[in-house]
Amino acid sequence: MSRDRIAPLADSVLDRVGLEIVDGVIEPGQTFTLQELSDRFDVSRTVARETMRSLEDLKLVEARPRIGIRALPSERWNVFSPG
């Protein structure tokens, strides 16, 4: 899958998951996996991984081996991320 096809899908998933974190639907400390993202939004693992990287850049989440992706509290968020 080319980057041109991945970007719109990743942006859509990023917008939805990002809003859920900001709105508290996904609470700080709550974890999820790439597979859960992929299944929930019916996207490839590549798209889920790209979404996770963008969420990490914004410091909305952190990924940990054997734990998954964990939502971070608002005081950790990088609201001035250039990305």
C-alpha positions in Angstrom: 0.0 0.0 0.0 1.5 3.3 -1.0 2.0 6.3 1.4 -0.6 8.3 -0.6 -3.2 5.6 0.1 -2.2 5.2 3.8 -2.2 8.9 4.8 -6.0 9.5 4.4 -6.9 6.4 6.2 -4.4 7.0 9.0 -5.6 10.7 9.3 -9.2 9.5 9.6 -8.4 7.0 12.3 -6.1 9.5 14.0 -8.9 12.1 14.1 -11.3 9.6 15.7 -9.0 8.1 18.2 -7.4 11.5 19.1 -10.9 13.0 19.8 -11.8 10.0 21.9 -8.6 10.5 24.0 -9.2 14.3 24.3 -12.9 13.8 25.1 -12.1 11.2 27.8 -13.9 8.3 26.0 -10.5 6.6 26.1 -9.3 7.4 29.6 -5.7 8.0 30.7 -4.0 4.7 31.4 -6.4 2.7 29.2 -4.6 0.4 26.8 -5.3 -0.9 23.4 -3.3 -2.7 20.7 -2.5 -2.2 17.0 -4.7 -5.2 16.3 -7.6 -3.7 18.1 -7.2 -0.4 16.1 -7.0 -2.4 12.9 -10.1 -4.5 13.7 -12.1 -1.6 15.0 -11.6 0.7 12.0 -11.2 -2.1 9.4 -7.7 -0.9 8.4 -4.4 -2.6 7.8 -1.8 -2.9 10.6 0.3 -0.4 8.5 -2.4 2.2 8.9 -2.9 1.4 12.6 0.9 1.7 13.1 1.0 5.1 11.3 -1.9 6.3 13.5 -0.1 5.1 16.6 3.1 7.0 15.6 1.1 10.2 15.1 -0.6 9.8 18.4 2.8 9.2 20.0 4.2 12.4 18.4 1.3 14.3 20.0 2.1 12.5 23.3 -1.5 11.4 23.5 -0.3 7.8 23.9 2.9 5.7 24.5 3.6 2.3 23.2 5.1 -0.3 25.5 6.2 -3.9 24.6 3.8 -6.5 26.0 1.5 -3.8 27.3 0.2 -2.1 24.2 -0.6 1.5 23.5 -1.5 3.4 26.6 -3.4 6.7 26.6 -1.6 9.5 28.5 -3.0 12.1 30.8 -3.6 15.6 29.4 -0.6 17.1 31.2 1.7 15.0 29.0 0.1 16.0 25.7 2.2 18.0 23.2 -0.3 20.5 22.0 2.3 22.4 20.0 3.4 19.4 17.9 4.5 20.6 14.5 3.2 17.4 12.9 
